[in-house]
Amino acid sequence: MAGLNVRRPISGTEYSQIYLMGFRFDLLVWALIFAPLFLLIFLKLKMKNRIFVTQIYFAICWLIISAINFVNLPYFALYQKHLNKPEWSSLNVFKLFSDWMDGRNLFFKSAVLIFILLITWRGFLEIYRVGVRFASQANAPQDLTLNPRGLGKEVLQLFFVFILVAFCARGTLEAHHLRREDSSISPYSEWNELVLNPQWSFNKDDR
């Protein structure tokens, strides 16, 4: 966090609230990513094709998430706010990284960027490995005997998962969904910006 140039002091309570509220924004983003997968239930695809479509979908999502994180890190360090789409369209990425690297903690900043790249590569490997594992299970002989009790249990589990995803996508039980105003925990704008998820902020045009 020192590398992000956030220096204003806050209380321990505010510090905890920042992490808890930040976790809610993270859940919201991941729920929105997983929500389209429910469409696969209604598509008449073979299991192999479902697995392939899911792999491609997660690979694209992971690429977008990693790209936003990679560019957002120096942007937040320099301007104490997350990158959004209007700013992205006029951004000079090479100048951004040049301005960020031109200063102290060069080794630390380089290590952070390398770590992000390694995590990105690891994510692609895991997407591929999980897909291969599910594909091998799909090829295994299965008992096709209809079990109404087991089917009812699976439908009930699917229903609860859907409710959980829908709740996380809203981010709250209140009438309105999770908004930027909900991140106003500290009197300092840079700490409030730190609450927000980079991908959530990227999709917003307001400040």
N, C-alpha and C positions, 0 to 999 in steps of 0.2 A: 504494500500500500504506500510505502514511502516513495516508491518509484513512480507513483501516480501523481505526486506533487499535491496531495491533499494534506494541508498542514494545520487547519483551524481545529482547536480543541473541542471535543464534545464529551458529554457525560457517558458513563458506562451504560445507563439505561437507553440513551439514544443510540449507542453503538449496537446494543442488542436488537433494538427495533429496526435498525438499518438492515441487519442480516435477516431478520424474520420477514420484513416486508420485501426485501430482495428475493428471498426464497419463494414468496408468493408470485412475484413477477416471473421468476424462472419457471415455476409450475404452470403458469398461464401459457407461456410460450411453448413448452413441451407438450401440453395438452392440445394446443392448436396444431402441433405437428402430428400428433398421433390420431387426431380426430378423423382425417380423411381415410385412414385405414379401415374404418368401419364400412366404407363403400365396397370393399372387397368381399364382404359377406353377401352382398346382393348381386355381385357379378358372377356369371356362370363361367368360372375359370377352373382349369385343373389345378391341383395342388402345386405342381411344379411352376406353373405360370404365376400363381399367386405369390410364391416365394420370390420369383424373379422380379415381378413388379414391385414387391415390397423392398427388395434390395436396391433397385434403381431409385425408388422414391427416397429411401433413407440416405443413399449416397449423395443425391442432389441436395437434400436438406442439410446434410453434414458439411458439404462443400460451401453452401451459402453461409451457414453458421460460422464456420471456421474463417471464411474470408472477411466477414463482418468483424469478428473478434480480432483478427490480425490487424486490420486497419484502424479499428476503433481504439485499440490500446494506446498508440501514440497520439491519436486525436484527443482522447480524454486527458492524457497527461499534459498536453499543451494548452487545452482550452477549458478543462474541467467541465465538459459536457459530452454526451454521447453524440455520435454521428447520426444524421437522419438523411432521407433520400434527397431533398433539395441541396444539402451541403455536399453529398456524395457526387452529385452530377457536376459540380464545379470544383471538385477536389483534385489537386495535383498530388498523387500518392507519393511520387519520388521526392518532392519537396517536403511533404509531411514527414517522411522518415528521416530525411536529411536534417530537418530542424530538430527533430526529437533526439537523434543520435549525436548532434553537435552540442555536447555538454558533459555533465558529470555522469558517473555510474555507467560508463560505456559497456563494461563487461557484464554488469547485471542486466542491462537492457538487451544485449545480444543473447544472453542466456535465456531470457524470457521469450524472445522471439523463436529461438531454437526449440524451446519446450513446447510452444504452441504448434509449431510445425510437426514435432514428433507426436503430439497428441492427435493432430489431424490425421497423420498417416496411420497411427494406431487405430483410430476410429474406422477408417476404411477397411483395415484388415479385419476388425471385429465384425463389421457388417458382412464381409465376404464369408468369414468362418461360420457365423451363425446361420447364414443362408445355406451353406453347404451341409451343416448339421441337420437342419430341418428338411432339406432335400433328401438326405439319406434316410431319414425317418419316414418320409412320404413314400419312398420306394419299398419300405419294409412291408411284409404281409400284415394285413389288418383284419380284425374281426368285424365283419359287416352286419352282424346280428343287431337288429334295432332294439335298444334298451330304453324304454320310455322314461324310466327313472333317471338313467344317466343323461338322457337328452334334456330332461327338465332341469337337471342340475347345471348343465352347460349353458342353457338359456338364461337361467337365473344369474349365473356368474357373469355372463355377457351383459346382462342388464345392469348389474352393479358396476361393472367396469365402465359402461357407457355413462351412467350417472356420475361416477367419479371424474371421468374425463370432462364431462360437461361442467361440473362444478369447478374444476381447476381452470377450465377455459374462461370462466367468468371471473375467477379469482376472489370471489366474495359471495356471501349469502344476502347481501343488501340488494336494494332495487336496481342500483346501477352496477355496471361491471367495473373492474379495477381500472382506475384512471391515474393520470399524472398527478392530480391533486393528492392522491393517497400516499405519494412518496414524500410529502412535506412533513418531515420528522424533525429536522434540525433548522435553525435560523440561517444556516449557511447553504447556499445553493449547490456547491460542489458535493457536499455530503448527500443532499437529496438526489442529485443526479447519479450518485454511486448506487443508490437503491435500485434504479431502473435497470432493466435487462437491455443489453445492447441491441438484440434483435427486435425487442418491443419498441425501443426508441427509434430504430431505423425505419420502422413502418409508420411513424408519426411525423406530421409536418409542422405541428405546433411546438411552441416552447413555453 
